C-alpha cells in the first residue's frame, strides 16, 4: 500500500509537472517529463531524538547518474518537501561501500542548529537550503538557476551570525573579524564580548573559531562554524577536535563551511583515524555556501512576513 505521505507528494508532483513515470525495477524512482528530472523518494517515521532512517539502494542511485536528479526524503509532519540534488553527493556515494543488503544507510537529524543529512562512513551535511518546491525547480530547469552571489569569508560569517540571531542565539565572532562583517547583507547583530565558558584551557581555541552560537543568555555552546574559504580544512577540524575533547559531555554542532568543490576533501579529512577515534567524525557537518545563503533567505523571509 502506498504511504499517504508519499502519495500526497506524488499527487503534488503530478499537479505541478504533469504525469510521472515510475522507472522499471524500483518502487521509489520516478521521472518527470522526458528525462527532465529523476526523483528518488524515500519515507521514514520520526524516531527518538528527532531522527529519520533511510536506505538508499546502490542500484537505484546508479539510475540517477547522468540525469538532473534529486533525493527526496519524507517523514510524518513535514512542512516542506526536502529535495537534495544528487549531483552534490554523487562522488561521495561512488567511493563508499554499501551495507551487506546493497543499501547506503542515511539519516536526517531534525532541529537543533539546523537539519542535517548523515551518510554512514561519510559524515554530516547541512540541508537547510534544500527545502521547498523552488529547490526542485532549480534542478528541473537549470536555465533558470539563480546563482548565489560570490561570497567572501567575511560575508559567510555575517550570514551565519544573522541566522544564529534569528533562531535565538548569542553570537561570537573573533574580535579581529568584526570590522569586516558586511551589514549590507543582513540586519546588524551584536556579538558577545566574552566567551565565559568556564574552561580556560580551551578559550584560546574558541576565540579563533569563525562563528560560535551560544544558547541565549548562557555559556552553553550550540554550534561552531569554521569557514574554510581557502584555508586547510584539516586545521579547522583540529580546533573542533580540541573543543570536542574538552567538552566530552556536550554535543554542539560542528560545521565546516566551504564551497562545493571542497566537499570530497572534507570527507577524506574527517575520516582520518584521529577524528574517527575521538568521535568528531560522527558530529561534524559539511555546509556549502549555498546552504548558508538559502537558509538565511528562508529565515529572513519568514521573519519579514510574521
VEXKELUM-803710 format. One record per residue: x, y, z of N, C-alpha, C in turn; residue in one letter. Coordinates in steps of 0.05 Angstrom, whole numbers, plus 5000, padded with zeros to 4 digits. Layout:
<atoms>
XYZXYZXYZA/...
</atoms>
This chain:
<atoms>
501749765000500050005000501850255000X/501150444983502750694981502450855007X/504650945018504651115042503151375035X/501451465054499851705049501551955045X/503851975060505652205057506852195029X/507651965020508851934993506751994972X/504351894976502251934956501552234953X/501552374976500952664974503152804958X/505652724961507752844945507452774916X/506752524910506452444882504152604869X/501952644884499752804873500553094868X/502153204886503053474882504953494858X/506753294855508553294832506953284806X/504853114805503253084781501853354775X/500853484796499453734792501353954781X/503853944789505754154781507054094754X/507653834749509353774726508053574707X/505553504711504353304693504853024703X/504152834686504352554693507252464699X/507452284718510052174726510451894715X/512851814711513451544702515151404722X/514151174733515751024751517850864735X/520350874744522450734730522350434736X/522950284716522749994718524749884739X/523849694755525649564774525949704801X/524349914805524450064831521650164839X/521150164865518650264875518850554884X/521250674881521850934892522851134872X/523451054848524651234828522451324808X/522351584803520451694785521851894766X/520651934743521752124723519652324716X/520452574715518652794707519252864678X/517152874662517452934634519252734620X/520352814598522052644582524952674590X/525552574614528252594625528852864637X/526853034643527353294654528553274681X/527753074697528953034724528052764734X/529752644750529152394764529052444794X/527152314808526652364836526752094850X/528452074870528651834887527251894913X/524951774918523251844941523551634963X/524251714987524551535010522951655034X/521651475049520051555072521051415097X/520751555120521451445146519651565167X/519051415187517851525211519951695226X/519051875244520952025260521351865286X/523851795291524551625314525651795337X/526651665358527651805381529852005373X/530052215388531952435384531552565357X/529052565347528352705322530052625299X/530252365295531852255273530052085254X/530752085229529451905210531551725197X/530751495188532651295178531851205150X/533751185132533251105105535350925094X/534650765075536550605060536350685030X/538650745018538750814990540150584975X/538650464957539750234942541850324922X/544050194922546150264903545150254874X/543550054868542650024840540750254833X/539250364852537550594847539150844842X/541250884859542851124855544251124828X/544950894818546250874792544450984770X/541850954774539851044754539551344754X/540651474774540551764775542851894761X/545051744757547451854745546951944717X/547852184710547552294683544952444679X/543152454699540652594696540452814718X/538853024712538153204733536553054754X/537553024778536352844797536352964825X/534352874841534252954869533652714887X/534652724911533852544932531752674949X/529352554950527152674965526552504990X/527052625013526552485038524052585051X/522252395059519652455071519452345099X/517852485116517252385143514552505151X/513452395172510852495182511152775194X/509252955189509253225200511053415186X/512153335163513953505148512453745136X/513553985139512154225130512854295101X/515354235093516154285065517654045055X/517353975029518853755019521853815018X/523453605021526353635021527453514995X/528653674978529753594952532753644952X/534353434954537253454955538453384928X/539653564914540853494888542853274890X/542353064874544152824876546952894867X/547253084849549853154838551753244860X/550753354882552453454903553653224920X/552452984918553452764934554252524917X/554052544891554652324873557452214877X/559352394879562152294882562552154909X/561152254930561352124956560251844955X/557851804944556751534943558451354925X/559751464905561351304887563651164901X/564851304921567151184934566451034960X/563951044969563150904992562350614985X/562450445005561550165002558950125015X/556850035001554249995014554349775035X/552249755052552049545071551549275057X/551449055072551248795061548648755045X/546548925051544048905037543949075012X/546249195004546449354980545449634983X/545049725008544049995012546050165028X/545950425021547450625037545550715059X/546550725084544850795106545151095112X/542951235112542951525116540851595137X/541251825149539251925169538952225164X/536652325173536252615175535952685205X/537652865214537452975241535853235240X/533753245255531953475254532353655278X/532053915274532154105295534954185303X/535154285328537854375337538754615322X/541254615314542454845300542354805270X/540254685260539854645231539654345224X/537754275207537354005199539753905183X/540353645186542753525174542253255162X/543653205140543752945128546252795138X/545852555149548152395157548352155139X/550752115127551351895110553451725124X/552751475129554551295144557251285129X/559451315144562151305135562951545118X/561251745117561951995103561752245121X/559652255137559352485155556652625153X/556552865164554153025165554253255146X/551953335135551853545116549353715121X/549653975123547354145128545554155104X/542954135109540954125087538854345088X/539354545105537254755109536654905083X/538454905064537955045038536554875018X/535854625025534654435006531654395009X/530354555025527454525029525954695008X/523554595001521754754984521654674955X/519454734942519054664914520854824896X/521755054904523655214888526255054884X/527054904904529554754902529354544879X/527054414878526654214856526554354829X/525254594828525054744803527854814792X/529754864810532354934800533754704787X/533254464797534454224785533054154759X/530454184757528954114733529654294710X/529854554715530454744694532954894701X/535254794693537754914700538155184688X/536755244666537055504653535955734671X/534255664690533055864708534555864735X/536755724736538255704761539155984770X/538456044795539156304806541656274823X/543956364813546356324828546556504852X/547656404873548056574896550456764890X/550556984903552857164898555457034906X/557657124895560257034903560857154931X/560956974951561157064978564057054988X/564857265003567457265016567257125043X/569557075054569756945081568057115101X/568457375101567057545120564057555115X/563257535090560357535084559057285094X/560457055092559356805103559156825133X/561156935146560956975175558557145182X/558057355166555857535171553157385169X/552857225149550357075145549956875168X/552156735176551856535197551156675224X/552356905229551657055253548757135253X/547757225230545057315228543057075232X/543756845220542056615223541856545253X/544156535266544156475295542456675311X/542656925304541057125318538057085314X/537257025289534456975283533356745298X/534856525302533856295316534256305346X/535256535356535256575385537956515399X/540156565386542756515398544356775402X/546156765421548256965423550556895405X/551957095394553857045373556657135381X/558556955376561457035379562757025351X/564057245344565757265321568457375331X/570657265322573257365332573457675330X/574657795350574858085351575958205325X/578058085314579358195291577558185266X/575658005266573857965243571458155243X/570758255266568258405268568158655251X/570358805247570159045229569658965200X/570058715193569758625165566958525159X/565258495179562558385175561058575156X/559458455138558158605116555158655123X/554558895133551858955141550059035118X/551159025094549359055071547758805065X/548558575077547258325072545058275093X/545458365118543658295139543258535158X/541258505175540958695197543358665216X/544258885227546558875244545858725270X/547558545279547158405304549558465322X/549058425348551158485368552658225375X/555258225374556858005383557458015413X/557457795426558057795454560957865459X/561557995481564258105487566157895497X/565057695512566857495524565657215519X/567457015521566556745518565456625544X/566956655566566056565592565056285592X/566656105582565955815581566455675608X/568255795624569055665649571255465645X/572155425621574355235615576555405601X/578455505617580355695607582255575586X/582855315589584855195571583855175542X/581255205538580155185511579255455500X/579255665516578255915507579956045485X/582655995486584356085465583655965438X/582855715438581955575414579255685405X/577455715423574755815417574856095404X/576756265414576956535404577656545374X/578756325364579556315336577356205318X/575256095329573155975313571656205299X/571056165273569856385257567156485267X/565456295275562856375286562056165307X/561256255331560256085352557456175360X/555555985362552956045372552755945401X/551856115419551356045447548256055452X/547355875469544655905479544356185491X/542256325483542056605491542156635521X/543856815530544056875559545556675575X/546856485562548256275577551056225565X/552556045578555155965567555055705552X/552655595547552355345532552855385502X/554755235491555355255463553355095447X/552055215427550155075410551454985383X/553155155372554255085346556855245341X/558555115326561155245318561555215288X/562555425276562855425247565655515240X/567055365223569555435211569155485181X/569655725172569255795144571955755130X/572155535115574655465102574555555073X/574855815069574655935042577055845025X/579455855037581855755023583755625042X/583255655068585055535088584655235090X/586655095102586454795103584154705121X/582554525111580254415126581354265151X/583654145148584753985170585154155195X/586054405192586654575215584054645230X/581954685215579354735228578354495243X/578754255232577854015245579553965271X/582054045271583654015295582654195317X/581854435310580754615331578154495342X/576454395324573954265332574654035351X/576653875344577353645360578153725388X/579753935390580554035417578154105434X/576254235422573854315436572154075444X/571853895425570253655430571453485453X/574153465454575453305475575353455502X/575153715501574953875526572153865538X/570153845520567353835529566153565521X/567053345532566153085523563253035528X/562053165548559253115554557353285537X/558353475522556653645506556953565477X/554853615461554953545433553953775416X/555354005416554554225398554854135369X/553754305351554054255323556754365314X/558354195301560854275289560454285259X/560954515246560554535217562954655203X/563954515183565854635164564354755141X/564755005136563355155115565255215092X/564555125068566355155046564855135020X/566155174997564855154972564554854964X/562854804944562154534936564654374929X/566654494917568954354907570554224930X/570054314955571654214978570154004994X/567853924984566253724999567753455001X/568853354979570253104980572753114997X/574153344997576453385014575653365044X/573353485050572253475078571853175086X/570653015069570152735075572752595080X/574752635063577352495066578752575092X/578652835099579952925123578552825148X/575852835147574352755171574652455176X/575252305156575552015160578351935168X/580052125175582652065186582251915213X/583951725220583551575245583251745270X/584751965271584652135296581852245301X/580352315280577652425283575652205287X/576151965276574351745280574551635308X/576951625319577351525346576151725367X/576551985362575552185381572452205380X/571252125358568352145355567452395340X/569352565333568652805318567452735291X/568352515279567352425253564352385253X/563152325276560252295278558752545284X/560152765290558853005299559253245280X/561153225262561853455245560253455219X/559353685211557653725187559153895166X/558653825141559553995119557254175111X/557754435108555754625100556754785076X/555454765053556354905030555255195030X/556555375016555755655016552755695008X/551855524989549155544980547255485003X/547955285021546255225044546055465063X/548255605067548255835085546456055073X/546856115048545356335035542356275034X/541656025026538855955024537555945051X/539055845071537955835098537356115109X/539256295104538756575113536356695098X/536156655072533956765057531256665067X/531156405073528656285082527856395109X/529756405128529156505154528456805154X/529956955138529457245136526757305123X/526057145103523357175090521157115110X/521456905126519456835146519157045167X/521457155175521457375196520057625186X/520557695161519357935150516457915144X/515357665144512557625138510957525163X/512257555186510757475211508657675217X/
</atoms>
